[in-house]
């Protein structure tokens, strides 16, 4: 289920920190977050669906996908 529980500015900050932790943080923490972390889904302000995994209070961005139900203007 996708539920926005935070204000949009705070969600954007969590998304940025999660992306930073996934790319630049310790790989062992990212692996533990991916395997055992508590998952959270939310919709960004652009309509994308973000999946975060929390490990010991730190967010890690797992996936960021386009909205599958969005109508695309591209052929």
Buried (B, 14 or more C-beta within 10 A) or exposed (E): EEEEEEEEEEBEEBBEBBBEBBEEBEEEBBEBBBEEBEEBBBBBEEEBBBBBBBBEEBBBBBEBEEEEEEEEEEE
